[in-house]
Amino acid sequence: MKNEVKIDRVLDLRGWSCPWCIVKTRSWLSRMKPGQILELFGTDPEALKNLPSILKNGNDRIIEVKKYPDYHRLLIRRG
């Protein structure tokens, strides 16, 4: 049986664009406890490209990325 990840918060940014996607994601992560998981939905390819390098500066980590035809889904673990 596959290990299921417990999602603690869901942030739907479909239709939002950078830099607002980054600002909103960082704001939500800052209010989460270490180890919690943020599930993020988005449509902006720039956010998908920029988010990993921005999170690299802290302890937060993207643990899963799935791309769908109309959006992408990321799981981010709060560091």
C-alpha positions in Angstrom: 0.0 0.0 0.0 1.3 3.5 -0.9 2.1 5.9 1.9 -0.4 8.7 2.0 0.8 12.2 2.8 -1.3 14.1 5.3 -2.3 17.5 3.9 -2.5 20.2 6.6 -3.5 23.2 4.4 -4.6 23.7 0.8 -3.8 26.8 -1.1 -5.5 27.2 -4.5 -3.7 29.8 -6.6 -5.1 28.8 -10.0 -5.5 32.0 -12.0 -3.0 34.0 -9.9 0.3 35.1 -11.4 3.8 35.8 -10.1 4.9 37.4 -7.9 1.6 37.0 -6.0 1.8 33.2 -6.1 5.2 33.4 -4.3 4.1 36.0 -1.8 0.9 34.1 -0.9 2.8 30.7 -0.6 5.5 32.2 1.7 2.8 33.8 3.8 0.9 30.6 4.3 4.1 28.6 5.0 5.1 31.1 7.6 2.0 30.4 9.6 2.5 26.6 9.5 4.4 24.4 11.9 7.6 22.5 10.9 6.7 19.2 9.2 3.3 20.3 8.1 2.3 19.9 4.4 0.9 22.6 2.2 -0.9 21.4 -1.0 -0.6 24.1 -3.6 -2.6 24.4 -6.9 -1.5 26.8 -9.5 -1.5 27.7 -13.2 1.4 30.2 -13.6 4.4 28.4 -15.1 6.7 31.2 -13.8 5.7 30.4 -10.2 6.4 26.7 -10.8 9.8 27.6 -12.2 10.7 30.2 -9.5 9.3 28.6 -6.3 12.0 25.9 -5.9 14.8 28.4 -6.0 13.0 30.7 -3.6 12.3 27.9 -1.1 15.9 26.7 -1.3 16.9 29.7 0.7 14.9 28.4 3.7 14.1 25.1 5.2 10.8 24.5 3.3 11.0 21.8 0.6 8.9 20.8 -2.4 8.3 17.1 -1.9 6.1 16.4 -4.9 5.2 18.1 -8.2 2.5 16.9 -10.5 1.6 18.6 -13.8 -1.8 18.4 -15.3 -3.1 19.9 -18.6 -4.6 23.0 -17.0 -2.7 23.3 -13.7 0.0 22.0 -11.4 0.0 20.6 -7.9 2.8 20.9 -5.4 3.3 19.4 -2.0 5.5 21.6 0.2 6.8 20.5 3.6 7.3 23.3 6.1 10.9 23.3 7.4 
